[in-house]
Amino acid sequence: MKKILIILNTAGLVGTLIWLMQEKSWEPLVTSFGLIGSLIVLIYSNSDSQSSVKMKQKGGKKSKNYQSAGDMTINSKDD
Protein backbone atom coordinates (compact mmCIF):
# COMPACT_ATOMS: atom_id res chain seq x y z
CA MET A 1 0.00 0.00 0.00
CA LYS A 2 2.84 2.35 0.86
CA LYS A 3 4.50 1.78 -2.52
CA ILE A 4 1.26 2.63 -4.33
CA LEU A 5 0.94 5.87 -2.37
CA ILE A 6 4.54 6.81 -3.18
CA ILE A 7 3.95 6.14 -6.89
CA LEU A 8 0.72 8.17 -6.91
CA ASN A 9 2.36 10.99 -4.98
CA THR A 10 5.30 11.08 -7.41
CA ALA A 11 2.96 11.13 -10.41
CA GLY A 12 1.00 13.97 -8.83
CA LEU A 13 4.23 15.85 -8.13
CA VAL A 14 5.36 15.50 -11.75
CA GLY A 15 1.97 16.75 -12.93
CA THR A 16 2.13 19.67 -10.54
CA LEU A 17 5.63 20.62 -11.68
CA ILE A 18 4.42 20.62 -15.30
CA TRP A 19 1.49 22.79 -14.20
CA LEU A 20 3.95 25.13 -12.44
CA MET A 21 6.02 25.48 -15.63
CA GLN A 22 2.91 26.30 -17.65
CA GLU A 23 1.31 28.69 -15.17
CA LYS A 24 3.54 30.63 -12.80
CA SER A 25 1.15 31.21 -9.90
CA TRP A 26 0.94 30.34 -6.23
CA GLU A 27 -1.52 27.43 -6.60
CA PRO A 28 0.83 24.91 -8.28
CA LEU A 29 3.66 26.08 -6.01
CA VAL A 30 1.69 25.38 -2.84
CA THR A 31 0.49 22.06 -4.24
CA SER A 32 4.02 21.00 -5.11
CA PHE A 33 5.26 21.91 -1.61
CA GLY A 34 2.47 19.82 -0.09
CA LEU A 35 3.24 16.86 -2.33
CA ILE A 36 6.98 17.11 -1.60
CA GLY A 37 6.23 17.15 2.13
CA SER A 38 3.92 14.15 1.95
CA LEU A 39 6.45 12.28 -0.21
CA ILE A 40 9.17 12.87 2.40
CA VAL A 41 6.87 11.59 5.14
CA LEU A 42 5.94 8.52 3.10
CA ILE A 43 9.55 7.66 2.35
CA TYR A 44 10.98 8.20 5.83
CA SER A 45 8.10 6.91 7.95
CA ASN A 46 8.44 3.48 9.48
CA SER A 47 5.11 1.68 9.34
CA ASP A 48 6.48 -1.32 11.27
CA SER A 49 6.92 0.72 14.46
CA GLN A 50 3.16 1.00 15.00
CA SER A 51 2.53 -2.73 14.87
CA SER A 52 5.36 -3.60 17.26
CA VAL A 53 4.18 -1.47 20.19
CA LYS A 54 3.66 -3.59 23.28
CA MET A 55 2.19 -2.41 26.54
CA LYS A 56 3.92 -3.51 29.73
CA GLN A 57 2.81 -2.89 33.25
CA LYS A 58 4.81 -3.40 36.44
CA GLY A 59 3.66 -3.10 40.00
CA GLY A 60 5.54 -2.89 43.22
CA LYS A 61 5.25 -5.12 46.25
CA LYS A 62 1.77 -5.45 47.75
CA SER A 63 0.17 -3.51 44.90
CA LYS A 64 -2.57 -4.28 42.40
CA ASN A 65 -2.39 -3.48 38.70
CA TYR A 66 -5.53 -2.36 36.89
CA GLN A 67 -5.78 -1.99 33.15
CA SER A 68 -8.79 -0.41 31.58
CA ALA A 69 -9.94 0.53 28.09
CA GLY A 70 -11.79 3.57 29.42
CA ASP A 71 -12.17 5.84 32.42
CA MET A 72 -11.54 4.34 35.85
CA THR A 73 -12.58 5.67 39.23
CA ILE A 74 -10.71 4.40 42.25
CA ASN A 75 -12.11 4.67 45.80
CA SER A 76 -15.53 5.90 44.74
CA LYS A 77 -18.52 5.56 47.05
CA ASP A 78 -20.28 3.29 44.53
CA ASP A 79 -17.95 0.34 45.23
HELIX and SHEET records of a PDB file:
HELIX    1   1 LYS A    2  GLN A   22  1                                  21    
HELIX    2   2 TRP A   26  TYR A   44  1                                  19    
HELIX    3   3 ASP A   48  SER A   51  1                                   4    
END                                                                             
